[in-house]
Amino acid sequence: MTGQGPKRTAAMLVVMLALAGCMTAPDAVPESVPEATPAPEAASPMKPAPMTTLRPVDRPERDLGTLTASLGDPTDPGFWVMTSRVSEAQKGRLFYPPTGGSVLVDLRPFTGEGAQVSLAALRVVGAPLTGTFEMQLFLRP
């Protein structure tokens, strides 16, 4: 163990200290934690346990179509798309089919061809930062 002994020992010490910080004694539970409540009756194999589900909000989106887009002004922060498909600022969603990425955006009016997309939105959906690409745009109510 030439040369690696002290490094290995130091690394192990760091890991042990990190793990020690995560562990607490059973009687060290803070007083603000409520008493444990008994678990609900276990579900039988024929009857599934009750689940809490989130229902989608009934917000039908209007498909604004597929259009060719490119990177907009990279110094303009936020999640936005500039497009001629809207005449006033509105809420929308950008979908990039090759990656399946989707992000909520502010739709801004644009007089040019195609669309321009913010750097942040492109990064979220995984679209290229150079050149043009096809995307699908939706209007949210």
N, C-alpha and C positions, 0 to 999 in steps of 0.2 A: 504494500500500500504506500508506494512512494508518491508524494505530491497530492494524493487525493484524500488522505486521512483527515486532515484538518477541514477541508472543504466539505467532505461527506458528513463529518461530525457536526459542523455548523448548520448544514442543511437539515439534518435530522433534528437538531435542537430547535430550529425555526418551526418545523412541522409539529413537533411535540408541543411547543408553546402555543401554536395556533389551535391545536386540538384541545389543549387544556383550557383555553379561553372559552371554548364552546361548551364545555361540560360544567354542570352545576350539581351540587349535592341535592338529594331529594327534598331535604328540609329547607332549601334555599329558594323556594317558590315565593315570589313577591305576594304581599298581602292583597294586592288589588286584583289578583286572578281569582275568578269565582270558583266555587267548588265544582268538581266534575259532576255532570249529570249522567245518569245511567243511559247507555246506548239504547236506541229503540229496538224493539223485538226483531231478531234476525229474520230475514226473508227466507221463505222456503224455496227450494229449487223450482217449484212450479209457480211461485208468485214473486215477481221481481220487487226489490226494495224500492220504496218511493224515491223519486228523484226530483230535484228542483231543476227546471229547465228555463232557459230564457227564450221567449218567443220572439221571432223577428218582428220588428216594428213594421206595421203595414204602411210602407212608404214606397209606392210604386215609382220606379225611376223611368224617365223618358229617355229612350235611346236617341242620342244625337248623331249616331252613326260612326263609321270608321273614317279616320282622316290621317293624313301624313303630318307628322310633327317633327320638331327639332328643339334643341336646347334654346331657351329664352335667355334673358339677361341673367348671368350667374350671380350678379351682385344684388339682385332683387330677392330678398329672403321670402320664405314661406312656401306653401303648397298651392300652386296656381297653374291655370292653363289659359292662355290667351287664344281665343278662337272667334272666327266670324259667325259661328253658329249661335251666338248669343248677342243680344243688343244692349244688355245691361248686366251688371255684376250679379251673379247668382251662385248657388252652391251646386257642386257636381261631384262626379266620381270618374277617375281615369282608370282604365283597364288596359293592361299591356298583355295581349294573348300569348306571346312566346314564353313568358315566365309565369303567367297566371297572376301577376302582381296587380294590386288594386289599391288606390289611395283616394281619400276625400280631398277635393281641391276647391278653390275659389275659381269660378269661371269668369274671365274678364273679356269684354268686347275687344275685337281685333279686326283691323281692316285689311290685313294682308291675306295671302293664300295659306292654307293649311293651318297649323297651330304652333304656338311656342309654349314650352313647358318649363317650369322652374327646376332648378338643379336638385332641390330637395325631393320633389315628386319623382323625378327620373331615378334617383338613387333608390327610393323606396320600392318602385315597381321593377327595378332591374333593367331599365331600358338603356341603350347606348347613349353616351354623352356627346358623341360626335355623329355627324351625318343625320339622316332622316330615318324615321321608323313609322310603322302603322300602329295606331292605338284606337281604342274605342272610348267614346265619351258618353256619359250619362248625365242627365239633369235630375237633381234631387229636389223634391218638393219642399 
